[in-house]
């Protein structure tokens, strides 16, 4: 009897063990079967998630920039780097497959690879160091200093492939400016191409428009159109970017400022977090020595820039804005006249001379400000029956002679100028026309 009871007990135990084994095997088979047909998987990383559309993706290889080379990493970097979509790629069984695209969303820290319908896929992801635009521009440079005053026929065409960078002082400190014909001061920002004029003393970047669909060096593509500086010419205060019926008035927009405002509103509003509002734009309306301001049409007057830039056949430019009332800034800025609706202006005549164009001369076509077009600066010249503002001539020189008629109601090119914030960063590029600094 005892033997029979023991036998039944062993039988029950064996049956129970068998049931458990079968259950485990079934679970394993089911799990593998489900994995085989999954169409989307996520691989959690330390600082992100990779989403892919095949269970056969062999994870990824991640490389982050280390100087001029790349180092392999186990994780996607969380900050200080930007995804290099152009360098990243995927292979299938060891062969690169250009039909596979890779994109990275930094805001959600997720990376998507699609389409993936083939086994044996592996992706190589490259992340570049985020760089300060100022550090990149000034890296390995020999910073020069020009001596002024100099002859009004002096021009600079550049002495090397990078062009020349000089330093001077503005209201905020040391400013670094391009002169001659640099090949590496191109910027792509807001879906437009620009040239860097200078790094302002406060670290912001002053840039001038140079094309929309492509980077332009000459022709009408370097400007957003043409406009009169002002529609009225018979009183001296029409030389102001904004003006009133007194010397430093800022009540009324000039014709050209209305054009700039419309363009900014249509094109740059969504990028204003990267545009500085404090550096401003100087429209110097101080009087030349020996002249007193007058709004009387019969009185001829000259402004200070005429004295600095050619009255004695010499040029002695300045980056300093003499009167804070002539520094055009927007209402929320910390300085200036706070009269602008948007932080946009034009290049100044002094910046043109610093950049290396001559004054009232044959011109300098081998200079980055030369476009083969007439276009406006924002610097008042004088009044002699007609209000006049300095233009840049199509020959590549700064206009400044009453014998040559260029009153404010003439239709010249409009090249917007803005100031980028000091903290803007860029990904890897060399600042050339074909590979401009892309603002991130």
Helices and strands as residue ranges (DSSP letters): H 2-36, E 41-44, E 49-52, E 60-66, E 69-73, E 81-83, E 89-92, E 95-96, E 101-105, E 110-114, E 121-129, E 131-132, H 133-138, E 150-151, E 164-170, E 173-179, E 186-189, E 192-199, E 205-209, G 220-222, E 226-227, G 236-239, E 242-243, E 252-253, H 255-267, G 269-274, E 281-282, E 301-302, H 304-309, E 314-315, G 324-326, E 327-328, H 349-354, E 358-359, E 375-383, E 387-392, E 397-398, E 412-413, E 417-420, E 425-426, E 437-438
